[in-house]
Amino acid sequence: MGFSLKLRYCCLVSVMMLLPALCYSDNFDKSRATYYSRPDGLGTPSGACGFGEYGRNISDGNVAGVYRLYNNGIGCGACYQVRCTTSPQICTDKGVNIVVTDYGQGDNTDFILSHHAFEAMAQPGTADRLFAYGVVDVEYQRVPCQYVGHKIQVKVHEYSRNPDYLAIIMLYQAGKSDIVSVDIWQQGKWVEMRRSFGAVFDMSNPPLGAISLRFNVQDSTGSKWAVEAPNVIPPNWKAGVAYDTNIQL
C-alpha cells in the first residue's frame, strides 16, 4: 500500500512537471518568404506604406513588404518575428524581427524581406545557402514594436501644401495595436481624414492654426479606443517635417 501511494505521488509530480511543456504552443502561423536586393541591403524608400526614408532604415533595415498582412494599409508599421523552417542546419531558432513598410507578393509568399532581414534568419556562415533557396518556408507571429526613447511622431508628408492640402503619416508607433483611422479637429467637431494610401492620411483645406488629431486604435482582440494629440501640428507646418507627440500606444 505504501509503495502504491509513493508510485501514484511520483506519477502525479511527473505529470505536473510535464504539463507546462505539453500545454505550451507557439502562436506562429506558417507561410513563405523571399527577398529583394538593394545595394545597401536595406529597405526601399518608395514602399507602398508611404514611409519614405524611414522605411529604408527603420529596425536597422530589417523590413519587409507583405501581402495578406497589408490589410489596405492598416498593417503598415506592424512588427513580426519571422523564422525560416527550411533547414535546422541553416535557420536560427529566433529568426528576425521585421517592420512592415511595403506591399508585395512573391511566389506564394506573405513576406518579401529586405536582403538584410533575409540574411538575419540564417546561422552564421550559412547565409549563401539560405539565399540559394530564393523562397523559403517560414513561421511568423506578430510582436510588439519597440522604439526606445521615441514617442509617436506625426510626419507631414512631402506631398502636402500649406495651407491647401495636408497629408500625414505616423512614425515610431510601438506596441501591437493598429491605427485604423485618424480624425482631425475642425470647426468644433472631429472629422475623419481619408486614408490616401498605405499609412498616409490626408485632407484638403485643413483647419488653419494649430492642428489637433485623434488616433482611433484597435488591438488584436478587437478592442478599440481613441488617443488624442492636441495641437500636435503647428500653424506654420512644413512638408517633410516630423512633429513629436507626447503619446505612445
RODO-2510 file (C-alpha; in nm, 4 decimals, decimal comma):
residues 249
     n   res          X          Y          Z
     1     m     0,0000     0,0000     0,0000
     2     g     0,2821     0,2386     0,0871
     3     f     0,4587     0,1558    -0,2397
     4     s     0,1358     0,2192    -0,4330
     5     l     0,0926     0,5624    -0,2729
     6     k     0,4524     0,6557    -0,3465
     7     l     0,4152     0,5431    -0,7072
     8     r     0,0972     0,7479    -0,7560
     9     y     0,2635     1,0516    -0,5909
    10     c     0,5649     1,0238    -0,8198
    11     c     0,3405     0,9915    -1,1258
    12     l     0,1423     1,2986    -1,0173
    13     v     0,4572     1,5065    -0,9713
    14     s     0,5873     1,3916    -1,3091
    15     v     0,2622     1,4867    -1,4842
    16     m     0,2599     1,8287    -1,3118
    17     m     0,6160     1,8923    -1,4273
    18     l     0,5272     1,7938    -1,7834
    19     l     0,2077     1,9997    -1,8035
    20     p     0,3771     2,3346    -1,8863
    21     a     0,5657     2,1734    -2,1734
    22     l     0,2583     1,9878    -2,3012
    23     c     0,0380     2,2980    -2,2831
    24     y     0,2895     2,5362    -2,4364
    25     s     0,2424     2,6194    -2,8028
    26     d     0,3899     2,8940    -3,0154
    27     n     0,1453     3,1311    -3,1758
    28     f     0,3188     3,1053    -3,5111
    29     d     0,1489     3,0894    -3,8500
    30     k     0,3085     2,9204    -4,1483
    31     s     0,3871     3,0885    -4,4779
    32     r     0,6710     3,1509    -4,7237
    33     a     0,9196     3,4322    -4,7674
    34     t     1,1530     3,5627    -5,0323
    35     y     1,3746     3,8708    -5,0528
    36     y     1,4569     4,1703    -5,2677
    37     s     1,8004     4,3116    -5,3282
    38     r     1,9275     4,6644    -5,2935
    39     p     2,2951     4,7638    -5,2981
    40     d     2,2825     4,8550    -4,9277
    41     g     2,0718     4,5518    -4,8280
    42     l     1,8166     4,7750    -4,6525
    43     g     1,4570     4,8673    -4,7289
    44     t     1,3209     5,0789    -5,0112
    45     p     1,2245     5,4450    -4,9582
    46     s     0,9483     5,4076    -5,2187
    47     g     0,7465     5,1439    -5,0308
    48     a     0,3683     5,1331    -5,0597
    49     c     0,3193     5,2332    -4,6953
    50     g     0,4493     5,5840    -4,7671
    51     f     0,7233     5,5885    -4,5019
    52     g     0,9922     5,7208    -4,7346
    53     e     1,3473     5,7169    -4,5985
    54     y     1,2165     5,5999    -4,2594
    55     g     1,1022     5,2807    -4,4334
    56     r     1,4546     5,2166    -4,5579
    57     n     1,6390     5,2475    -4,2266
    58     i     1,3940     5,1571    -3,9506
    59     s     1,4835     4,8482    -3,7463
    60     d     1,8361     4,8549    -3,8949
    61     g     1,6850     4,7832    -4,2355
    62     n     1,5068     4,4667    -4,1181
    63     v     1,1877     4,5447    -4,3088
    64     a     0,9500     4,3679    -4,5426
    65     g     0,6763     4,4002    -4,7950
    66     v     0,3745     4,1871    -4,7094
    67     y     0,0739     4,0532    -4,8970
    68     r    -0,2243     3,9415    -4,6878
    69     l    -0,0973     4,1231    -4,3780
    70     y    -0,1025     4,4592    -4,5590
    71     n    -0,4767     4,4926    -4,4932
    72     n    -0,5300     4,8009    -4,7114
    73     g    -0,2508     4,9829    -4,5305
    74     i    -0,3636     4,9120    -4,1731
    75     g    -0,0807     4,6595    -4,1462
    76     c     0,1863     4,9201    -4,2240
    77     g     0,4289     4,9643    -3,9349
    78     a     0,3392     4,6325    -3,7702
    79     c     0,6237     4,4165    -3,6400
    80     y     0,6607     4,0414    -3,6907
    81     q     0,9033     3,7744    -3,5840
    82     v     0,9836     3,5655    -3,8915
    83     r     1,1925     3,2495    -3,8807
    84     c     1,2708     3,0113    -4,1634
    85     t     1,1970     2,6409    -4,1265
    86     t     1,3631     2,5108    -4,4427
    87     s     1,6648     2,3604    -4,2674
    88     p     1,7667     2,3448    -3,8991
    89     q     2,1303     2,3484    -4,0137
    90     i     2,0738     2,6899    -4,1772
    91     c     1,7884     2,8612    -3,9918
    92     t     1,8150     3,0119    -3,6452
    93     d     1,5501     2,9481    -3,3794
    94     k     1,4991     3,3203    -3,3233
    95     g     1,4759     3,4337    -3,6840
    96     v     1,4409     3,8100    -3,7328
    97     n     1,2044     4,0848    -3,6215
    98     i     1,0871     4,2971    -3,9131
    99     v     0,8746     4,6092    -3,9670
   100     v     0,6153     4,6182    -4,2447
   101     t     0,6980     4,9051    -4,4805
   102     d     0,5716     4,7866    -4,8189
   103     y     0,3193     4,5751    -5,0085
   104     g     0,4210     4,2869    -5,2319
   105     q     0,3766     3,9221    -5,3204
   106     g     0,6351     3,6772    -5,4469
   107     d     0,5957     3,3089    -5,5275
   108     n     0,3002     3,2369    -5,2973
   109     t     0,4688     3,4339    -5,0199
   110     d     0,3438     3,6581    -4,7404
   111     f     0,6821     3,8266    -4,6870
   112     i     0,9301     3,9874    -4,9225
   113     l     1,2163     4,0602    -4,6847
   114     s     1,4967     4,3065    -4,7291
   115     h     1,8295     4,1413    -4,8062
   116     h     1,9447     4,2329    -4,4564
   117     a     1,6403     4,0709    -4,2906
   118     f     1,6574     3,7536    -4,5006
   119     e     2,0230     3,7098    -4,4096
   120     a     1,9417     3,7581    -4,0387
   121     m     1,7353     3,4353    -4,0412
   122     a     2,0467     3,2281    -4,1188
   123     q     2,3013     3,0690    -3,8889
   124     p     2,6470     3,2323    -3,9033
   125     g     2,8264     3,1338    -4,2215
   126     t     2,5168     2,9855    -4,3911
   127     a     2,3538     3,2930    -4,5480
   128     d     2,4650     3,1968    -4,9003
   129     r     2,2929     2,8611    -4,8645
   130     l     1,9734     3,0324    -4,7496
   131     f     1,9802     3,2819    -5,0369
   132     a     2,0261     2,9909    -5,2783
   133     y     1,6734     2,8711    -5,1975
   134     g     1,5233     3,2002    -5,3190
   135     v     1,1937     3,1232    -5,1448
   136     v     1,1808     2,9539    -4,8031
   137     d     0,9169     2,8195    -4,5687
   138     v     0,8710     3,0372    -4,2602
   139     e     0,6779     3,0723    -3,9382
   140     y     0,5734     3,4155    -3,8188
   141     q     0,3947     3,5892    -3,5346
   142     r     0,3037     3,9477    -3,4514
   143     v     0,5307     4,1006    -3,1878
   144     p     0,5334     4,4428    -3,0197
   145     c     0,7302     4,7123    -3,1977
   146     q     0,9857     4,8704    -2,9632
   147     y     1,1356     5,2145    -3,0147
   148     v     1,3319     5,3032    -2,7042
   149     g     1,3396     5,6767    -2,6433
   150     h     1,0746     5,7558    -2,9031
   151     k     0,7167     5,8725    -2,8792
   152     i     0,4938     5,8679    -3,1869
   153     q     0,5871     6,1292    -3,4430
   154     v     0,3433     6,2802    -3,6905
   155     k     0,5224     6,3477    -4,0159
   156     v     0,3738     6,5913    -4,2637
   157     h     0,4123     6,4037    -4,5891
   158     e     0,6158     6,5561    -4,8703
   159     y     0,3014     6,5748    -5,0866
   160     s     0,1489     6,8342    -4,8508
   161     r     0,0996     7,2009    -4,9426
   162     n     0,0300     7,4518    -4,6659
   163     p    -0,2485     7,5665    -4,6341
   164     d    -0,4394     7,3803    -4,9089
   165     y    -0,3587     7,0141    -4,8567
   166     l    -0,2346     6,8141    -4,5577
   167     a    -0,1112     6,4545    -4,5667
   168     i     0,0348     6,2854    -4,2587
   169     i     0,1926     5,9578    -4,1561
   170     m     0,2750     5,8268    -3,8088
   171     l     0,6282     5,7119    -3,7241
   172     y     0,7698     5,5119    -3,4288
   173     q     0,4373     5,3532    -3,3350
   174     a     0,5236     5,0986    -3,0663
   175     g     0,3240     4,8022    -2,9362
   176     k     0,0961     4,5604    -3,1231
   177     s    -0,2041     4,7851    -3,1908
   178     d    -0,3120     4,9379    -3,5224
   179     i    -0,4176     5,2932    -3,6023
   180     v    -0,7238     5,2170    -3,8132
   181     s    -0,8281     5,5779    -3,8745
   182     v    -0,7352     5,9367    -3,7871
   183     d    -0,9655     6,2289    -3,7068
   184     i    -0,8832     6,5989    -3,7260
   185     w    -1,0459     6,8691    -3,5120
   186     q    -1,2252     7,1091    -3,7431
   187     q    -1,4975     7,3651    -3,6684
   188     g    -1,5797     7,2240    -3,3261
   189     k    -1,6010     6,8550    -3,4173
   190     w    -1,3891     6,5559    -3,5124
   191     v    -1,3742     6,4919    -3,8871
   192     e    -1,2316     6,1678    -4,0252
   193     m    -0,9331     6,2022    -4,2565
   194     r    -0,9112     5,9944    -4,5725
   195     r    -0,6660     5,7060    -4,5908
   196     s    -0,4871     5,8172    -4,9065
   197     f    -0,2605     5,5127    -4,9438
   198     g    -0,0664     5,2844    -4,7135
   199     a    -0,0325     5,4569    -4,3767
   200     v    -0,0852     5,8074    -4,5202
   201     f    -0,3952     6,0069    -4,4192
   202     d    -0,4918     6,3286    -4,5940
   203     m    -0,7398     6,6173    -4,6122
   204     s    -0,7986     6,9068    -4,8488
   205     n    -0,8431     7,2506    -4,6934
   206     p    -0,7303     7,1515    -4,3422
   207     p    -0,8105     7,3834    -4,0498
   208     l    -0,5958     7,6909    -4,0026
   209     g    -0,3881     7,7301    -3,6887
   210     a    -0,2502     7,4501    -3,4733
   211     i    -0,3916     7,1105    -3,5675
   212     s    -0,5232     6,8511    -3,3209
   213     l    -0,5544     6,4845    -3,4133
   214     r    -0,7294     6,1798    -3,2731
   215     f    -0,5959     5,8304    -3,3411
   216     n    -0,8547     5,5519    -3,3478
   217     v    -0,6779     5,2361    -3,2364
   218     q    -0,7620     4,8656    -3,2392
   219     d    -0,5746     4,5698    -3,0923
   220     s    -0,5682     4,2019    -3,1887
   221     t    -0,8630     4,1221    -2,9598
   222     g    -1,0855     4,3744    -3,1380
   223     s    -1,0791     4,6262    -2,8532
   224     k    -1,0965     4,9856    -2,9757
   225     w    -1,0058     5,3172    -2,8179
   226     a    -0,9091     5,6703    -2,9167
   227     v    -0,5990     5,8717    -2,8294
   228     e    -0,5950     6,2492    -2,8743
   229     a    -0,2936     6,4594    -2,9683
   230     p    -0,3878     6,8259    -2,9095
   231     n    -0,2138     7,0914    -3,1182
   232     v     0,0403     6,8371    -3,2392
   233     i     0,0983     7,0127    -3,5734
   234     p     0,1904     7,3843    -3,5523
   235     p     0,0186     7,6515    -3,7653
   236     n     0,3263     7,7032    -3,9829
   237     w     0,3695     7,3325    -4,0605
   238     k     0,6022     7,2316    -4,3400
   239     a     0,6041     6,9350    -4,5743
   240     g     0,8624     6,6709    -4,4828
   241     v     0,8861     6,7702    -4,1158
   242     a     0,8022     6,5244    -3,8348
   243     y     0,6438     6,6618    -3,5164
   244     d     0,6776     6,4918    -3,1777
   245     t     0,3790     6,3841    -2,9736
   246     n     0,3605     6,3005    -2,6041
   247     i     0,1916     5,9686    -2,6682
   248     q     0,2809     5,6083    -2,7362
   249     l     0,0478     5,3122    -2,7895
***
